[in-house]
Amino acid sequence: MAWDFSTEPEFEEKLDWIRQFRDEKIEPLDLLYGGRSYYPLDDELRPIVEPLKQEVRDEGLWAAHLGPELGGKGFGQLKLALINEILGTSSWAPIIFGTAAPDTGNAEIIAHYGTEAQKAKYLKPLLEGECFSCFSMTEPHAGSDPKQFKTRAERDGDEWVINGWKFFSSNARTAAFVIVMAVSNPDVSPYKGMSMFLVPSDTPGVNIERHIGLMGERSDDGMHALIHYDNVRVPADNLLGGEGQAFVIAQTRLGGGRVHHAMRTVGQCQRALDMMCERVLSRETQGSLLADKQMVQSDIAESYAQLAQFRLLVLYTAWEIDQYKDYQRVRKNIAAIKFLTPKVMQDVVYRAMHVHGALGVSNEMPFGGMWTAAAIMAVVDGPTEVHKVTVAREVLKGYQSAPGLWPTAHLPTKRQEAREKLAAYLEHAVGNS
Ligand SMILES: Cc1cc2nc3c(=O)[nH]c(=O)nc-3n(C[C@H](O)[C@H](O)[C@H](O)COP(=O)(O)OP(=O)(O)OC[C@H]3O[C@@H](n4cnc5c(N)ncnc54)[C@H](O)[C@@H]3O)c2cc1C
């Protein structure tokens, strides 16, 4: 029996180090420079941030998602989950630990599908934390159905020419390069007719029309770009993977990204529950602590149990990825945690926010951002409905229709079968009665 839910003491020490480092050294950055984590370092922030990154490297924790061949420690997804739970409560921590989205997923696909030249030019600086990257797939008219994408890539001699519009390309504002998904052959099925291209952001024709912000952000202050690719020319060598491989590459990229979001969300939800518990033990009303009210106790129990279930499924999925090294094989549970992520966050954060009363809905507590994040998580990397469809399809693969009119669990039918099996004994019992 190899079911073991314990963490090795040496790794627990690493987790303790990360917790303390986040609280003492990274939280001040979150509080004072919260919105600047995805911008290139300037003279003000470089002297603060670079030494912190170095401390992480010295501790052997830089880019924990990567294998040793790419400069990480090869912790695997299960240990990464435990690390990401801690980093997930901070906007700066993933940057300082070299595990920030969307760069993690982009690095993963270049490592997997890139040529040596592409790795040297795009992957190396990304892994060293010297630049940001962007993944440009969604279009203004279509997101969750990639088969509808229209952005076109046409071969012209030794170059590809890209034309089209992309929507919500995160971090295009600061990215050194963009990975663009485009139709390279409209005459075959979209699953075989789309390709990925590495496009340096300063290539002529990469026109950012505007930077879209999320709820609560000022207009044009956002990080998600509407991009017009207008006759963008890249060398033929900038094709990532083979021609027509975009769907396969996108699945590799998004599979990992979805799990990492879920890992970070576990940390966010635990933080909300911690705040909730502290509050109910501190606030009295109608003659007793909030902690003594049964309806509040019910909410605490619900949050605890919902989070514990979610966390176990996230850890189990991470374990499965480590076992099989194949996102496709684990797609049912990746899709399940993908649609649970916003649901659990919405429920756990709401209960914690509500029990804080007016303070909870004010801008003096962090709940507003967490509440918004729950709604955003339900859309990022594909909406909830699409992932539920995946789970249902995968679950149904293990079943078949009933052979006859009645379900196989139909009791009268089963009783009749049982009677037939035991006929000899039943006759004997009747004969003796
Ligand atoms: C914060 C954020 C960051 C993002 N970053 C990137 C990025 O870096 N690069 C990128 O390319 N994209 C990015 N996206 C876009 C994201 O991938 C898309 O928003 C997502 O795939 C959904 O597409 P859509 O917005 O066009 O919604 P639509 O496809 O129009 O779907 C709208 C709604 O329709 C319903 N729906 C859709 N499909 C089904 C179905 N099969 N059954 C039932 N109902 C359905 C759902 O309610 C869904 O929410 C980002 C989005 C957000 C919010």
The ligand as an SDF file (V2000), in Angstrom:
LIG
                    3D

 53 58  0  0  0  0  0  0  0  0999 V2000
   -7.7500   37.3920  -17.0360 C   0  0  0  0  0  0  0  0  0  0  0  0
   -7.7780   36.7120  -18.3770 C   0  0  0  0  0  0  0  0  0  0  0  0
   -6.5810   36.4290  -19.0100 C   0  0  0  0  0  0  0  0  0  0  0  0
   -6.5890   35.8310  -20.2720 C   0  0  0  0  0  0  0  0  0  0  0  0
   -5.3900   35.6260  -20.9030 N   0  0  0  0  0  0  0  0  0  0  0  0
   -5.3730   35.1380  -22.1480 C   0  0  0  0  0  0  0  0  0  0  0  0
   -4.1340   35.0150  -22.8530 C   0  0  0  0  0  0  0  0  0  0  0  0
   -3.0530   35.3250  -22.3250 O   0  0  0  0  0  0  0  0  0  0  0  0
   -4.1510   34.5700  -24.1340 N   0  0  0  0  0  0  0  0  0  0  0  0
   -5.3180   34.2310  -24.7470 C   0  0  0  0  0  0  0  0  0  0  0  0
   -5.2590   33.8210  -25.9080 O   0  0  0  0  0  0  0  0  0  0  0  0
   -6.5080   34.3300  -24.1110 N   0  0  0  0  0  0  0  0  0  0  0  0
   -6.5690   34.7940  -22.8390 C   0  0  0  0  0  0  0  0  0  0  0  0
   -7.7700   34.9410  -22.1850 N   0  0  0  0  0  0  0  0  0  0  0  0
   -9.0040   34.6150  -22.8840 C   0  0  0  0  0  0  0  0  0  0  0  0
   -9.6670   33.3340  -22.3980 C   0  0  0  0  0  0  0  0  0  0  0  0
   -8.9250   32.2050  -22.7970 O   0  0  0  0  0  0  0  0  0  0  0  0
  -11.0860   33.3470  -22.9880 C   0  0  0  0  0  0  0  0  0  0  0  0
  -11.7760   34.4190  -22.3720 O   0  0  0  0  0  0  0  0  0  0  0  0
  -11.8360   32.0600  -22.7610 C   0  0  0  0  0  0  0  0  0  0  0  0
  -11.3080   31.0020  -23.5460 O   0  0  0  0  0  0  0  0  0  0  0  0
  -13.3290   32.2170  -23.1220 C   0  0  0  0  0  0  0  0  0  0  0  0
  -13.4930   32.7810  -24.3890 O   0  0  0  0  0  0  0  0  0  0  0  0
  -14.4420   34.0610  -24.5830 P   0  0  0  0  0  0  0  0  0  0  0  0
  -14.0730   35.1060  -23.6060 O   0  0  0  0  0  0  0  0  0  0  0  0
  -14.3940   34.4290  -26.0200 O   0  0  0  0  0  0  0  0  0  0  0  0
  -15.8900   33.5590  -24.2130 O   0  0  0  0  0  0  0  0  0  0  0  0
  -16.9100   32.7970  -25.1630 P   0  0  0  0  0  0  0  0  0  0  0  0
  -16.2380   31.7090  -25.9070 O   0  0  0  0  0  0  0  0  0  0  0  0
  -17.6920   33.8060  -25.9220 O   0  0  0  0  0  0  0  0  0  0  0  0
  -17.8570   32.1590  -24.0640 O   0  0  0  0  0  0  0  0  0  0  0  0
  -18.7390   33.0140  -23.3080 C   0  0  0  0  0  0  0  0  0  0  0  0
  -19.5990   32.1800  -22.4070 C   0  0  0  0  0  0  0  0  0  0  0  0
  -20.3920   31.2740  -23.1770 O   0  0  0  0  0  0  0  0  0  0  0  0
  -20.6420   30.0980  -22.4460 C   0  0  0  0  0  0  0  0  0  0  0  0
  -20.1220   28.9410  -23.1770 N   0  0  0  0  0  0  0  0  0  0  0  0
  -19.0060   28.8610  -23.9570 C   0  0  0  0  0  0  0  0  0  0  0  0
  -18.8530   27.6240  -24.4480 N   0  0  0  0  0  0  0  0  0  0  0  0
  -19.8830   26.8910  -23.9900 C   0  0  0  0  0  0  0  0  0  0  0  0
  -20.3010   25.5200  -24.1380 C   0  0  0  0  0  0  0  0  0  0  0  0
  -19.5740   24.6460  -24.8750 N   0  0  0  0  0  0  0  0  0  0  0  0
  -21.4280   25.1110  -23.4850 N   0  0  0  0  0  0  0  0  0  0  0  0
  -22.1530   25.9770  -22.7490 C   0  0  0  0  0  0  0  0  0  0  0  0
  -21.8110   27.2780  -22.5690 N   0  0  0  0  0  0  0  0  0  0  0  0
  -20.7080   27.7260  -23.1710 C   0  0  0  0  0  0  0  0  0  0  0  0
  -19.9100   30.2800  -21.1020 C   0  0  0  0  0  0  0  0  0  0  0  0
  -20.8230   30.7910  -20.1540 O   0  0  0  0  0  0  0  0  0  0  0  0
  -18.8540   31.3030  -21.4380 C   0  0  0  0  0  0  0  0  0  0  0  0
  -18.4110   32.0090  -20.2880 O   0  0  0  0  0  0  0  0  0  0  0  0
   -7.7980   35.4940  -20.9020 C   0  0  0  0  0  0  0  0  0  0  0  0
   -9.0260   35.7520  -20.2490 C   0  0  0  0  0  0  0  0  0  0  0  0
   -9.0080   36.3580  -18.9980 C   0  0  0  0  0  0  0  0  0  0  0  0
  -10.3230   36.6560  -18.3400 C   0  0  0  0  0  0  0  0  0  0  0  0
  1  2  1  0
  2  3  1  0
  2 52  2  0
  3  4  2  0
  4  5  1  0
  4 50  1  0
  5  6  2  0
  6  7  1  0
  6 13  1  0
  7  8  2  0
  7  9  1  0
  9 10  1  0
 10 11  2  0
 10 12  1  0
 12 13  2  0
 13 14  1  0
 14 15  1  0
 14 50  1  0
 15 16  1  0
 16 17  1  0
 16 18  1  0
 18 19  1  0
 18 20  1  0
 20 21  1  0
 20 22  1  0
 22 23  1  0
 23 24  1  0
 24 25  2  0
 24 26  1  0
 24 27  1  0
 27 28  1  0
 28 29  2  0
 28 30  1  0
 28 31  1  0
 31 32  1  0
 32 33  1  0
 33 34  1  0
 33 48  1  0
 34 35  1  0
 35 36  1  0
 35 46  1  0
 36 37  1  0
 36 45  1  0
 37 38  2  0
 38 39  1  0
 39 40  1  0
 39 45  2  0
 40 41  1  0
 40 42  2  0
 42 43  1  0
 43 44  2  0
 44 45  1  0
 46 47  1  0
 46 48  1  0
 48 49  1  0
 50 51  2  0
 51 52  1  0
 52 53  1  0
M  END
$$$$
